Amino acid sequence: MQKTNSILDNLTFECKHEVRPSIDKEVHSLYDYALYHDLHNMWRGKKGDEVWQNMAVYYRIAAYNGDYQANLRLQWLLETKRVVVKKPQTEVYHLNKELEKTLPATAMYKLYYHLDSNYGVKTTSGGKFAYLRKAADMGSREAQFAVGEILERIDDKATFAFRTALVEQFLSCASQQGMGEASKSLGIGFELDKRYQEAIQVYHQGVKAGNKLSALTLADGFRITNSKQLDYLGGYVDLERSTRYQMIYDYLSTYYFLKITVPDLDEIVPLPPAKLPPWDGKIAFQRWFEGPSPQKPSDELMQKLAEKAGLDWQTGLPMKK
């Protein structure tokens, strides 16, 4: 036990946010076009179908021109076998090496994620947690959340108070960076401690990040007055706020598979005491998703960007030498 306490006593964390660089608009137009068709294929699409195979080309060219959003989305499509290639592990490995140039902390987290999946990286038994901690220290929100969850699950009463404070640091840092799951977990802790104002603020942040349970908690919290009920958040009643959070929850819950975020939340339901502005009942993502497809990038643009990255413009893969 003394050894365990000593390890924990030396465990400190300094919150660092990963800098997300701006993405060239011309490059990002490839991502926008591909994402629209990719997401519209999510419900009925078949793995390896024409839509995903074609959209992979746009994602590849954008990714190798510095678009980290395209890179991450393509990695996910390859990992879930929606985009089918002969050697997905090899392509994901090279994409992650490219990701290191723009989001090194996230790339480090992805290495941790891939260690058990035969994706080109290996370590000794238990060594993967060194990757996770390094990613957290570098600023990966996913890693910060994961470390916080691991610390929270440790069954050790002697270090409970210390770990609780440390968990809050990790989750707060991840929440501030838009990690919805971290916001939800942090909010639950604040609720239990009766820190209701902090809970409301962090759940609101969770809704921005697309966490549906944060939206449901706020929908309940702004109508519940009984302190013994679940999701009581101080008894401040505002039925219109409750309704708006409920509508957002309903949309996030129905279309959970689209990985939606709500960056326009403050324009819909700002935190009190701000007054509620007029609202047409739709979030910005919904308008985009229900609207027309972004303009298809021209062949000339595809060729220009592919040549710049040394890729075949029709496949997005490296030119054969």
FENSUL-V689329 format. One record per residue. N is the residue number from 1. SS is DSSP state (H for helix, E for strand, C for the rest). PHI is phi in degrees with one decimal (999 if undefined). OMEGA is omega in whole degrees, -180 to 180 (none if undefined). Layout:
n=N ss=SS phi=PHI omega=OMEGA
n=N ss=SS phi=PHI omega=OMEGA
This chain:
n=1 ss=C phi=999 omega=179
n=2 ss=H phi=-61.8 omega=179
n=3 ss=H phi=-65.7 omega=179
n=4 ss=H phi=-61.0 omega=180
n=5 ss=H phi=-62.1 omega=-180
n=6 ss=H phi=-61.5 omega=179
n=7 ss=H phi=-62.6 omega=-179
n=8 ss=H phi=-68.6 omega=180
n=9 ss=H phi=-62.9 omega=-180
n=10 ss=C phi=-91.1 omega=-178
n=11 ss=C phi=-88.9 omega=179
n=12 ss=C phi=-124.5 omega=-178
n=13 ss=C phi=-143.8 omega=175
n=14 ss=C phi=-112.0 omega=-176
n=15 ss=C phi=-63.2 omega=176
n=16 ss=C phi=-130.1 omega=177
n=17 ss=C phi=-97.7 omega=178
n=18 ss=C phi=-75.2 omega=179
n=19 ss=C phi=-76.6 omega=178
n=20 ss=C phi=-103.2 omega=-175
n=21 ss=C phi=-66.3 omega=178
n=22 ss=C phi=-66.8 omega=-179
n=23 ss=C phi=-112.4 omega=179
n=24 ss=C phi=-55.0 omega=-175
n=25 ss=H phi=-61.3 omega=180
n=26 ss=H phi=-64.2 omega=177
n=27 ss=H phi=-64.8 omega=-176
n=28 ss=H phi=-67.0 omega=178
n=29 ss=H phi=-63.5 omega=176
n=30 ss=H phi=-67.8 omega=178
n=31 ss=H phi=-63.2 omega=-178
n=32 ss=H phi=-58.0 omega=-180
n=33 ss=H phi=-64.9 omega=-178
n=34 ss=H phi=-65.3 omega=-177
n=35 ss=H phi=-62.9 omega=-180
n=36 ss=H phi=-56.3 omega=-177
n=37 ss=H phi=-76.4 omega=175
n=38 ss=H phi=-59.3 omega=-177
n=39 ss=H phi=-68.3 omega=178
n=40 ss=H phi=-70.6 omega=178
n=41 ss=C phi=-96.7 omega=-170
n=42 ss=C phi=-65.6 omega=-174
n=43 ss=C phi=-79.9 omega=-174
n=44 ss=C phi=-108.7 omega=-175
n=45 ss=C phi=-65.5 omega=176
n=46 ss=C phi=-107.9 omega=-179
n=47 ss=C phi=-57.0 omega=180
n=48 ss=C phi=80.8 omega=-178
n=49 ss=C phi=-73.7 omega=-173
n=50 ss=H phi=-61.4 omega=-178
n=51 ss=H phi=-62.0 omega=-177
n=52 ss=H phi=-68.4 omega=178
n=53 ss=H phi=-63.7 omega=180
n=54 ss=H phi=-71.3 omega=-178
n=55 ss=H phi=-68.7 omega=178
n=56 ss=H phi=-59.1 omega=180
n=57 ss=H phi=-62.5 omega=179
n=58 ss=H phi=-64.7 omega=179
n=59 ss=H phi=-61.9 omega=-178
n=60 ss=H phi=-61.7 omega=-177
n=61 ss=H phi=-64.3 omega=177
n=62 ss=H phi=-65.7 omega=-178
n=63 ss=H phi=-60.3 omega=-178
n=64 ss=C phi=-83.4 omega=169
n=65 ss=C phi=-112.3 omega=171
n=66 ss=C phi=93.7 omega=180
n=67 ss=C phi=-86.8 omega=-176
n=68 ss=H phi=-69.7 omega=177
n=69 ss=H phi=-67.2 omega=176
n=70 ss=H phi=-64.2 omega=179
n=71 ss=H phi=-58.9 omega=-177
n=72 ss=H phi=-66.2 omega=179
n=73 ss=H phi=-65.0 omega=180
n=74 ss=H phi=-66.3 omega=176
n=75 ss=H phi=-56.1 omega=-179
n=76 ss=H phi=-64.6 omega=179
n=77 ss=H phi=-64.3 omega=177
n=78 ss=H phi=-72.4 omega=180
n=79 ss=H phi=-62.3 omega=-179
n=80 ss=C phi=-92.4 omega=177
n=81 ss=C phi=62.6 omega=172
n=82 ss=C phi=-74.3 omega=168
n=83 ss=C phi=-98.5 omega=-174
n=84 ss=C phi=-106.1 omega=175
n=85 ss=C phi=-135.6 omega=-177
n=86 ss=C phi=-66.3 omega=-178
n=87 ss=C phi=-127.9 omega=-178
n=88 ss=H phi=-61.1 omega=-180
n=89 ss=H phi=-61.3 omega=-179
n=90 ss=H phi=-66.4 omega=-179
n=91 ss=H phi=-66.2 omega=178
n=92 ss=H phi=-62.8 omega=179
n=93 ss=H phi=-58.7 omega=-179
n=94 ss=H phi=-69.6 omega=175
n=95 ss=H phi=-62.8 omega=-179
n=96 ss=H phi=-69.2 omega=174
n=97 ss=H phi=-63.4 omega=177
n=98 ss=H phi=-68.1 omega=-180
n=99 ss=H phi=-62.0 omega=179
n=100 ss=C phi=-56.8 omega=-177
n=101 ss=C phi=-71.7 omega=-176
n=102 ss=C phi=-113.4 omega=-180
n=103 ss=C phi=-129.0 omega=-176
n=104 ss=H phi=-63.0 omega=179
n=105 ss=H phi=-67.7 omega=178
n=106 ss=H phi=-65.8 omega=177
n=107 ss=H phi=-63.1 omega=177
n=108 ss=H phi=-64.8 omega=177
n=109 ss=H phi=-62.4 omega=179
n=110 ss=H phi=-63.7 omega=175
n=111 ss=H phi=-60.0 omega=177
n=112 ss=H phi=-57.3 omega=-178
n=113 ss=H phi=-61.9 omega=-175
n=114 ss=H phi=-88.3 omega=-173
n=115 ss=C phi=-60.4 omega=-179
n=116 ss=C phi=-95.7 omega=-171
n=117 ss=C phi=-121.2 omega=179
n=118 ss=C phi=56.1 omega=-179
n=119 ss=C phi=-108.5 omega=172
n=120 ss=C phi=93.2 omega=178
n=121 ss=C phi=-130.8 omega=-180
n=122 ss=C phi=-138.0 omega=176
n=123 ss=C phi=-151.7 omega=178
n=124 ss=C phi=-75.5 omega=180
n=125 ss=C phi=-57.4 omega=-179
n=126 ss=C phi=81.7 omega=-176
n=127 ss=C phi=-71.3 omega=-177
n=128 ss=H phi=-63.5 omega=-179
n=129 ss=H phi=-70.1 omega=174
n=130 ss=H phi=-66.8 omega=176
n=131 ss=H phi=-63.5 omega=-178
n=132 ss=H phi=-63.7 omega=-179
n=133 ss=H phi=-66.3 omega=178
n=134 ss=H phi=-62.9 omega=178
n=135 ss=H phi=-61.6 omega=179
n=136 ss=H phi=-63.8 omega=180
n=137 ss=H phi=-67.1 omega=179
n=138 ss=H phi=-75.5 omega=177
n=139 ss=C phi=121.1 omega=179
n=140 ss=C phi=-71.2 omega=180
n=141 ss=H phi=-67.1 omega=179
n=142 ss=H phi=-63.3 omega=180
n=143 ss=H phi=-68.8 omega=179
n=144 ss=H phi=-61.1 omega=177
n=145 ss=H phi=-63.8 omega=-178
n=146 ss=H phi=-62.7 omega=179
n=147 ss=H phi=-63.6 omega=178
n=148 ss=H phi=-58.9 omega=180
n=149 ss=H phi=-65.5 omega=179
n=150 ss=H phi=-63.4 omega=180
n=151 ss=H phi=-62.7 omega=-178
n=152 ss=H phi=-67.5 omega=-176
n=153 ss=H phi=-85.2 omega=180
n=154 ss=C phi=-64.9 omega=-180
n=155 ss=C phi=-94.8 omega=-177
n=156 ss=C phi=-153.4 omega=-176
n=157 ss=H phi=-62.9 omega=-176
n=158 ss=H phi=-64.3 omega=-177
n=159 ss=H phi=-109.5 omega=-174
n=160 ss=H phi=-57.0 omega=-177
n=161 ss=H phi=-63.4 omega=-180
n=162 ss=H phi=-64.1 omega=-179
n=163 ss=H phi=-65.6 omega=180
n=164 ss=H phi=-60.3 omega=179
n=165 ss=H phi=-65.8 omega=-179
n=166 ss=H phi=-69.8 omega=177
n=167 ss=H phi=-58.4 omega=179
n=168 ss=H phi=-60.5 omega=178
n=169 ss=H phi=-63.0 omega=-179
n=170 ss=H phi=-63.9 omega=-178
n=171 ss=H phi=-67.4 omega=179
n=172 ss=H phi=-61.9 omega=-179
n=173 ss=H phi=-64.3 omega=179
n=174 ss=H phi=-66.5 omega=180
n=175 ss=H phi=-62.4 omega=-180
n=176 ss=H phi=-60.8 omega=-179
n=177 ss=C phi=-94.4 omega=176
n=178 ss=C phi=91.8 omega=176
n=179 ss=C phi=-92.5 omega=-173
n=180 ss=H phi=-60.8 omega=179
n=181 ss=H phi=-63.0 omega=178
n=182 ss=H phi=-66.5 omega=178
n=183 ss=H phi=-61.4 omega=-180
n=184 ss=H phi=-63.1 omega=-179
n=185 ss=H phi=-62.6 omega=179
n=186 ss=H phi=-65.2 omega=179
n=187 ss=H phi=-61.8 omega=178
n=188 ss=H phi=-60.3 omega=178
n=189 ss=H phi=-62.5 omega=178
n=190 ss=H phi=-63.3 omega=177
n=191 ss=H phi=-59.1 omega=-178
n=192 ss=H phi=-61.5 omega=179
n=193 ss=C phi=-87.7 omega=-179
n=194 ss=C phi=61.4 omega=175
n=195 ss=C phi=-95.1 omega=-167
n=196 ss=H phi=-65.7 omega=-179
n=197 ss=H phi=-65.0 omega=177
n=198 ss=H phi=-66.9 omega=179
n=199 ss=H phi=-63.6 omega=179
n=200 ss=H phi=-60.0 omega=-178
n=201 ss=H phi=-64.5 omega=-176
n=202 ss=H phi=-77.0 omega=174
n=203 ss=H phi=-64.1 omega=177
n=204 ss=H phi=-59.6 omega=176
n=205 ss=H phi=-63.1 omega=178
n=206 ss=H phi=-64.3 omega=178
n=207 ss=H phi=-63.9 omega=177
n=208 ss=H phi=-54.5 omega=-178
n=209 ss=C phi=-81.5 omega=176
n=210 ss=C phi=93.2 omega=-180
n=211 ss=C phi=-81.0 omega=-173
n=212 ss=H phi=-67.6 omega=-178
n=213 ss=H phi=-69.5 omega=174
n=214 ss=H phi=-64.5 omega=179
n=215 ss=H phi=-65.4 omega=180
n=216 ss=H phi=-65.2 omega=179
n=217 ss=H phi=-62.1 omega=179
n=218 ss=H phi=-70.2 omega=176
n=219 ss=H phi=-60.2 omega=177
n=220 ss=H phi=-72.7 omega=-174
n=221 ss=H phi=-62.5 omega=-179
n=222 ss=C phi=-88.4 omega=174
n=223 ss=C phi=-131.7 omega=-177
n=224 ss=C phi=-90.1 omega=178
n=225 ss=C phi=-113.4 omega=-179
n=226 ss=C phi=-86.4 omega=-176
n=227 ss=C phi=-65.5 omega=-180
n=228 ss=C phi=-90.5 omega=-180
n=229 ss=C phi=-83.1 omega=176
n=230 ss=C phi=-62.8 omega=179
n=231 ss=C phi=72.8 omega=171
n=232 ss=C phi=-66.4 omega=-176
n=233 ss=C phi=-125.8 omega=176
n=234 ss=C phi=107.7 omega=175
n=235 ss=C phi=82.1 omega=177
n=236 ss=C phi=-80.1 omega=-175
n=237 ss=C phi=-95.1 omega=175
n=238 ss=C phi=-150.5 omega=-172
n=239 ss=H phi=-66.3 omega=178
n=240 ss=H phi=-68.7 omega=175
n=241 ss=H phi=-61.5 omega=180
n=242 ss=H phi=-58.1 omega=-179
n=243 ss=H phi=-63.8 omega=-179
n=244 ss=H phi=-66.9 omega=176
n=245 ss=H phi=-63.4 omega=179
n=246 ss=H phi=-64.0 omega=179
n=247 ss=H phi=-63.7 omega=178
n=248 ss=H phi=-67.8 omega=176
n=249 ss=H phi=-57.9 omega=-178
n=250 ss=H phi=-58.2 omega=-179
n=251 ss=H phi=-70.8 omega=180
n=252 ss=H phi=-62.3 omega=-179
n=253 ss=H phi=-70.7 omega=-179
n=254 ss=H phi=-66.2 omega=-176
n=255 ss=C phi=-111.7 omega=-178
n=256 ss=H phi=-55.1 omega=-174
n=257 ss=H phi=-74.1 omega=-179
n=258 ss=H phi=-94.0 omega=178
n=259 ss=C phi=55.9 omega=-174
n=260 ss=C phi=-80.0 omega=168
n=261 ss=C phi=-120.3 omega=-176
n=262 ss=C phi=-127.6 omega=-178
n=263 ss=C phi=-63.5 omega=-180
n=264 ss=C phi=-90.9 omega=-174
n=265 ss=H phi=-57.6 omega=-178
n=266 ss=H phi=-65.6 omega=177
n=267 ss=H phi=-84.4 omega=-178
n=268 ss=H phi=-105.9 omega=-177
n=269 ss=C phi=-143.2 omega=178
n=270 ss=C phi=-63.4 omega=-180
n=271 ss=C phi=-65.0 omega=175
n=272 ss=C phi=-64.5 omega=16
n=273 ss=C phi=-90.7 omega=-180
n=274 ss=C phi=-59.8 omega=178
n=275 ss=C phi=-76.1 omega=-180
n=276 ss=C phi=-78.7 omega=177
n=277 ss=C phi=-80.3 omega=174
n=278 ss=C phi=-60.1 omega=-179
n=279 ss=C phi=-148.6 omega=-179
n=280 ss=C phi=-89.3 omega=177
n=281 ss=C phi=90.5 omega=-179
n=282 ss=C phi=-124.4 omega=173
n=283 ss=C phi=-86.3 omega=-176
n=284 ss=H phi=-59.2 omega=179
n=285 ss=H phi=-58.0 omega=-178
n=286 ss=H phi=-61.3 omega=179
n=287 ss=H phi=-62.9 omega=179
n=288 ss=H phi=-63.9 omega=-176
n=289 ss=H phi=-67.6 omega=-179
n=290 ss=H phi=-83.9 omega=-178
n=291 ss=C phi=-86.8 omega=-179
n=292 ss=C phi=-72.8 omega=178
n=293 ss=C phi=-63.6 omega=170
n=294 ss=C phi=-57.5 omega=-178
n=295 ss=C phi=-61.1 omega=179
n=296 ss=C phi=-68.3 omega=178
n=297 ss=C phi=-59.5 omega=-178
n=298 ss=C phi=-71.2 omega=176
n=299 ss=H phi=-60.7 omega=-179
n=300 ss=H phi=-63.2 omega=178
n=301 ss=H phi=-66.4 omega=179
n=302 ss=H phi=-59.5 omega=-179
n=303 ss=H phi=-65.2 omega=-179
n=304 ss=H phi=-62.0 omega=-177
n=305 ss=H phi=-71.3 omega=178
n=306 ss=H phi=-65.6 omega=179
n=307 ss=H phi=-61.6 omega=179
n=308 ss=H phi=-59.3 omega=-177
n=309 ss=H phi=-97.3 omega=-180
n=310 ss=C phi=72.3 omega=-177
n=311 ss=E phi=-115.5 omega=171
n=312 ss=C phi=-76.3 omega=-172
n=313 ss=C phi=-69.0 omega=-179
n=314 ss=C phi=-90.9 omega=179
n=315 ss=C phi=-122.5 omega=-175
n=316 ss=C phi=79.9 omega=-179
n=317 ss=C phi=-94.3 omega=-179
n=318 ss=E phi=-56.9 omega=178
n=319 ss=C phi=-62.8 omega=179
n=320 ss=C phi=-74.5 omega=-179
n=321 ss=C phi=-89.6 omega=none
